[in-house]
Amino acid sequence: MMHYTGTIWRPPYEASSLLLEVTAGCTHHRCKFCTLYADLPFQFRMSPLEDIEADLKEAQKMYHAFFGRKASRTFLTGANPFVLKYDRLMEIAGLVHRYFPGMETIGSFARVTDITLKTDEELAALHGAGYDGLTIGIETADDEALRFMDKGYLSADILEQCGRLDRAGIRYSFFYLTGISGAGRGEDGARVTAAVCNKLHPALIGVNMLTIYPEAKLYGEIRQGNWREESEKEKYREVRALVEGLEIPTEFAAFGASNAFQLHGVLPEDKKKLRAFLGDVIKNVSEDELRRYRERVHHL
């Protein structure tokens, strides 16, 4: 059996990837809205190389026996495996390519701060070893929200570090968290985020809707009157503002369970279609209906 710890989270578009655990938990573990790794008895753990190799051996047998196809992509699991040191990531890449010689790319979740730990030369070498297609939960470029939520970086860091990925040739996608700026500020947060994204080259911008659970630190902030949640209608106006502000060619999607309505398009070609769809939701779907959906999202 392969070594998996707790709930395994992956982006929707990594459904066909080989999921390989190299870390568990999150090095930061302070974001006020996050409860994704609450089921772990520790904050962060690196997998031993012997476990990683054993899992690759097991996966090699499974792919040969059951899938009838070669694996072309590996997704390293954990909240931010890209935090691992350069040498460790290269060791992992070496093992992946040893057991799957046809493996084309290796991706993972990453924090903006993980990129700072690598030199430009190391990023280029990691790209050469197959690292490509990182998923980065920037959440927003609204500095006030980033500070309040304790994300550990600001919009200037997003620009600097993702610009370094662009120069290294490492593709990446962004997760945007609708509602993170709070009541009355969502559309402004979306506009400043679009302005930052327009200076970068994300392959995809994926939208998730903030869903607040009692075990989150943010729930306590709300109870103390320190923060107010956006209405569900506000969240859709915020997503529309984000679409309207984006000027770069990129995929735009809302696939996750946090979204009452799924959408997908390619910008700039589908901007009019996306705006019309969002406008229809805002106009024709009631706040009560949207709120009922939010309350049924028991876990992301």
N, C-alpha and C positions, 0 to 999 in steps of 0.2 A: 504494500500500500504506500502511496505517496504521502509525504509529510505536508499536511495542511493544518493551519492553526486558526481556530475561530472562524468567523464568517469571511469568505473570500470575496473581495470586492474587485470588480473590473468594469471598464467602460463597456457600453453596449456593443461598440464596434470591435471589441476584442473577443467576441463570442467563439470564433473559430481558432483562436490562438492557443498554443500550448501554455498552460498556466503553471508557472514554476515558482515555488515559494523560495525566496532568498532572504526575506525579512518578514517580520510580523510586527504589527503595531506602527506607531508614528513617533518620529524623533521629537516633534514639536508638541503635540498632544495638549495644546492650550486654546485652540479656537473655540470660542464660546458657544457656537452653534452645533458643534460636531459631537456625535455619539457613536460614530461608526465602529470604534474599536473598544467600546465600553465592556465587551464580553471577554477581553483579555485580562489575565491576572498580572500583566506587566505592561510597561509603556512601549518598549521597543526591544526587538531581539533580532540578531543576525543568525541565519541558518548556518550550521557547520558545513564546510565544503563537502564532507563525506555524505551528508544528507542530500545536498544538491545533486551530487553525482549519482547517488542511489536512485533519486527520483528521475533523473534523465535516463538511467538504465531501464527503469520501470516503464517510463513513457515510450521509450524506443520499442519495447516489446508490445505495448498496447497499440501503438500506431501500426506496427507491422501486422498484428493479429486481427485487429478489429476495424481499423479505419480505412485500410486499403489505399492510403495516400501518404505522401510525405508531408511533414510539418514544414511550413514556410515561415512561420512567425512564432516567437516566444514572447509572452508577457510575464514579466517578473512581478510577483504579487507582494503585497504590503503597501502601506500608505505612501512611502517614498523611498523605494530601493535605490534611487539614483543618488541618495546621500552617501552610499558606500564609497570608500576610497577608490581612486583610479585603479590601483593594482588589483583590488578585489573584483571590481567590475570586469577587468580584463581576464582574470582567472575564470570567472563565471562564463564569459563569452567563449573562452577556450574550451571549457567543458561542453557547452551547448553545441559548438561546431564539431567537437569530437564525436558526439553521439548522434548528431543530426547534421551531417556534412552539407545538406542542401538548405539549411536554415538561412533565410535571407535577412531577416531583421529581428532585433530584440528591443522591446519597448517596456515601459513601466510608468507608474505614477511618479511624479517628481514635484517637489516644492521649489519655488523660486530660489530659496536659499541653498538648495543642494548644488545648484550650478556654480555658485561662488567658490565651492571647494575644489574645482578643477581649473587648471590653466587652459589657455586657448589651445595649446599644443595637445593637452590631454583630451580635450573635447574632440578635436579633429581625429585623434587616434581612436577614441571610442566610436566615433562614426565609422571609421575604417573597419572596426571590429564588428560592426553590425548594429550598433545602437542607433535607433531611429524611431520616430513616432512616439515621443513622450507625451503623457497627458498631465497637464499642469492645472491644478485648481487655483487659478488666480483669484476667483470669486468676484472681484471688482477691482477697479483702479481708483475708487473713491477713498482717499487717504484717511478721512475721518472714520469711515466704516472699518478700514483695515486696522487702524489703531484701536478702535473700540472692541473689535472682535479678537484682538491679540493675534493677528496672522503672522507677525514677525517680519514683515517687509512692507514697503510702500510702493507706490506706482513707479517711482524712479528706478527701483530695483527690478521691477518687471521689465521695464524698457531696457535697462542695461544688460541683464542676464539673458533675456530671451533674444536680444540682439546678438549676443555671443553665440547662442545656438544657431541663429540664422547664418552667421559667418562660418561656423563649423560644419554647416550642411545638415545638422540634425533637425528633422521636422518635429513639430509639436502641435498639440491641440490644447485649447483652453476650455476649462469649465467655468461658467459664469453662474453665480448664485443670485437669482432674482429675489429681491426682498432684503438683502443684506444691509442696505443703507437705511432702512427703517421708514416708518410712515412719513409721507410727505417729501421724501428725498430720493425715491427710486429712480425717477426719470433723470434727475441730475446725475445720479451715480451711473446710469446707463450711458449718458452722453460723455462723461469723462472717460469711461471705460472704452467706448468706441474710439475716442481720440487717441488713446494709448495703443489700441489694437491696430489702428490705421498706420502706425509707425513700425509695425512688426509684420510677420508673415505666418500667422497660425493657419494650419491646414484646415482646421475645423474649430468653430466656437459652439460648444454645447451648453445649453441652458438647463439649469435645474432650478426648482422652486424651493425656497427656504421652508422647511417644515420643522417646527420647534417641539421638542420632546421634554417632558418634565425633568429628565436626568441631565439635560444640557445646562451649562452655566448661564446661557442666555435666558432660559426660563426664569431663573432667579433674578436676573436684571429686570425683566418685565414685571415680576411681582413687586420689586422694590421701586418701580416707577422710573427706572433709569433709561428705558428704551421702549418704543412702541412699534408693534408689527404693522406692516402694510396690509391693507385689505387685499383680497384676491384680485379684484378688478385693477387695483393699483399695480399689482405684479404684472398683469398683462399689458398695461400701458407702459410699464417699464421695459418689457421685452420689445414692444413696438418701437420705443425710443432707441433701443440698442440697434435694432435692424435699420432704422432710419439713419443712424449716425455712422454706420459702417460703410467705408468706401473702398475697402480692399477686396480682392477676389478670395473667397473662402467658402467652405461649407458652413451652413448654419442649421442647427438641429436642436430639438427638444425631444429626447427619446426616453428619458428615465421615468421611473414610477412616480416621481414627485410632480410630474406635469400631467394635469388633467387632460390636456390635449397635446397630442404628438404632432410635431411638424418637422419638415426637412426641406431644405432648398440650397441652391448655390447662388452666392452673391457675386456680382451684382444682378445677374440675370433674373433671379426670382424675387427680388426685393418687393416689387409691386404685389406679387402673389402672397408673399408672407405678410405684408402689411394689411392686405385685404382680409386674410384669414384671421389675424389678430384683432382687427377692427370688428369683424363679425362676432368673435367671442365677447369682446367688450360690450358690444351693443345688445346681443341677444341672449347671453347666458347670465343668469342672476348671481349676485353675490352669495346668496344662500346655497345655491347649487354648487358653486365652486368651493365654498367653505365645507360643505358636506364631503366633498371629495378629499379635501385636505385632512379632515378629521379621520378619514378612513385609511390614510397612509400610515399604517402602524409602524413600519420601518422602511427605510430607503433601500 
